Amino acid sequence: MTSQKQSQITNEILQGNLIKLMFKLSIPSILGILMLNLNIFIDALFAGRFIGENALAGISLAMPLTSIVNGFASLIGEGSASVLSRAIGSGDVKTQSKIFGNIIILSIVISSFITIIGYMFGQELITLMGGNGEAASEGTKYLKIYVLGSIFLILGEACGEVINAEGNIRLNTLFNFIFVSVNILLNYIFITVYNWGIQGIALATVMAMLVSSILNLSYFITGKSIIPVHIKKLAIAIDLLTEIFSIGISSLFYPVMILVQEFVMLNLISDYGKNIDIAFFGATMKVNLLMAIPIVGLAQALKPVIGMNYGSKKYKRVKNAYLIFAIIGTTLLLFIWLPLQIFPTVSLNMILPGINFTIEDIINFRILNLLVPIWPLAYCSNILFLSIGKPKVVLLALFIKSIVLNVPMMIFLSSLIGLKGIYIGSILADFIFMLVVFWLTAKEFGHLS
């Protein structure tokens, strides 16, 4: 990226109209998140439609574990992105020049451990998630191949976060589009032509990861980034590690907490239900992911806005940006949420065709999606604290959500009323969590004043 173009993007973020800026950054960001979540949805779609419910249940069992890989990518990427956006805002060129070397070396080291552990203990990890029988076998096959490509996923996602931090969200969206297109094409070939089953789905994802990482790395290596890159002089910037990890750890902590929460949830569903109930839960989570796309996109677009303006000490603009993004996000999500609440079987049958969902299933679906309209406030609060370098607040909130609230409530209520108690316990815990987040955000707004 030329310095003139970067200067133009930076000036827009620091001085431009916030509503116009929101649409300019959010639209490509939402499209990028759409691509990535469509990728997950496509895996589930191919598994459910072309292989069977055991394959879908297997992917559902593996998903909390694969999210750990994404968590490590976010640890490196979001930590580096937060440091970079504030460095751009404050004009700290020295810090900017240290980012790329950290990304490369950390990605290689961390992905090596993930690959070894995931491949050697894949079956045990799937069993730990509550898997048994054919569903566990399918989940193990998927996980073992997936972790072999963890280096490509971590490199691609971490570099993508830093590209976003520069404000060049459109380019990252283009890379995401190519990634998903390759995955869809290879899924179709591996499943419908070669009949490779769930292993074909995992292999398609790994090969798409490889393409994504090459595209992202080429952006930096060819000198298009604001970050100076010297391939022969790659080194770890020790002085930045503490800040990168302290911010990025919350991004890793989130999937770990979700892993713990879903470990309990899947085991409870396994105890009180059947494999079809695990598949139903997996399908519901896929629908949730699709609903979250515009909100995650808005939140991603908010990162450089808050980071750069906080670095420039424009605190009023930070607060205004948060409110504009959160309010518009809530309004948008209402229009997506209402039709799904009214006609839930339409979306569920896309993933699990031919299944006759009971009234109980429909009620459980609506329970799990009850708080969706206020998600934007929580997402934007998460971005606020990470972007201003206060990750401890995020870590505390996540710990309260998963360990203090969700797990005990699901265990207690399921012991009283069975399967439905799992879902009611989860939504009650999330409601209390939202109240805590709103209080913490209001308190931080007072400090920014």
Residue, then its C-alpha position, 0 to 999 in steps of 0.5 A: m500500500t502506498s503511503q499516500k493511500q494509507s494516509q488517506i485511510t488513516n485521515e478518514i478514520l481519524q476525522g471522517n463522518l462516522i456514519k459514512l465511515m461505518f458503512k465504508l468499512s462495515i460493508p466489506s467487513i461483513l462480506g468478509i465475515l460472511m465468506l468465513n462463516l459461509n465456509i463453516f456453514i458449507d462444511a455442515l451443509f455438505a456433511g448433512r446433505f451428502i454424507g449423513e447426520n453422523a458426519l454433521a454430528g462429528i463436525s459439531l463435536a470437532m468444532p469447539l476444538t477447531s475453534i481453538v486453532n482459530g483462537f491462536a490465530s486471533l491471539i497473534g492477529e488481534g494482539s498485533a492488530s491492536v498494537l498496530s492500529r494504536a501505533i498508526g494513530s500515534g505515529d509510532v513507526k518503530t513499533q509498526s516495523k516490528i509486527f510482521g516478524n512476530i506474526i511469522i515466527l509465532s505462527i510457526v511455533i504455535s501451529s507446530f504444537i497444535t498439529i502434533i497434539g491434535y493429530m496424536f490425540g484426536q480420538e481422545l479429544i473427540t471422546l472428551m467432547g462427548g462423542n461416541g460411536e460413528a459420530a466420534s469416528e467421523g469427528t476424529k477423521y475430520l479433526k486429524i486432517y484439519v490440524l495438519g493445515s493449522i499453520f496455513l489457517i493461523l498465518g492467513e487469519a493473523c495476517g488478515e487481522v493486521i490488514n484490517a488494522e491498516g483499514n484495508i478491509r476490502l482487500n482482506t474481504l477479497f482474500n476471504f472470498i477466494f478462500v471460501s470459493v476454493n473450499i466450496l469447489l474442492n468440497y464439491i469435487f472431493i465429496t460428490v466426485y471422489n466420495w472421500g466423505i468427511q475426510g474430503i471436507a477437512l482436506a478441502t478446508v486445509m487446501a483453501m487455507l493454503v491458498s489464503s495464507i499465500l495471498n495474505l503473505s504476498y501482500f506484505i512481502t511485495g511491499k503493499s503494506i504500511i509495515p516494512v518487511h525484511i524477509k532475511k531479517l525476521a525476528i521476534a520483537i520481545d518488547l511487544l510480546t507482553e502487549i500482544f499476548s495480553i490483548g490476544i490472550s482474550s481471543l484465545f481465552y474465548p474459544v477455550m471458554i466456549l470449549v469448556q462450555e460446549f464440552v459440558m453442553l455436548n456431554l449433557i445433551s449426550d446424557y439426556g438426548k440422542n445423536i439427533d439432538i447433538a446434530f440439532f444443536g450443531a445445526t442451531m449453532k450454524v444458524n447462530l453463526l449466520m445471524a452473527i455475521p453482520i454483527v461480527g463484521l461491524a465489530q471488525a470494522l470498529k477495531p481500527v476506528i477505536g484503536m486509531n482514535y484512542g491512540s490519537k487521544k480522541y476519546k469522544r470520537v471513540k465513544n461516538a463510534y461505539l454507539i453508532f456501530a452498536i445501535i445500527g447493528t442492533t437494528l440490522l439484527l432485528f430484521i434477521w432475527l424475527p423471520l428466523q424466530i417465526f419460521p425456524t424449520v426453514s433454516l434448520n431443514m437447510i442443514l438437516p433435510g428430511i428431519n421432522f422437527t418436533i414442537e420441543d425442538i422449535i421451542n429449544f431453537r427459540i430459547l437458544n436464540l432469544l438474546v440475539p438482538i442485543w448481541p451487537l452491544a456485547y460484541c462492540s464492548n469486546i472490541l472497545f476493551l481490546s482496542i484500547g488495550k484493556p484485555k483483562v476486562v474481557l477475560l474477566a467477563l468471559f470467565i464469568k460467562s462460561i465458568v461462573l454462570n453457564v456451566p453451573m446453570m446448565i448442570f443444575l437445570s438439566s438435573l431438574i428438567g432434562l434436555k430443555g434445562i440445558y438450553i434454559g440454563s445457557i440463556l439465563a447465564d447469557f442474560i446475566f452476562m449481558l448485564v455485566v458487560f453493559w455495566l463494565t462498558a458504562k463504567e469505561f465510558g465514564h473513564l473516557s470522559 
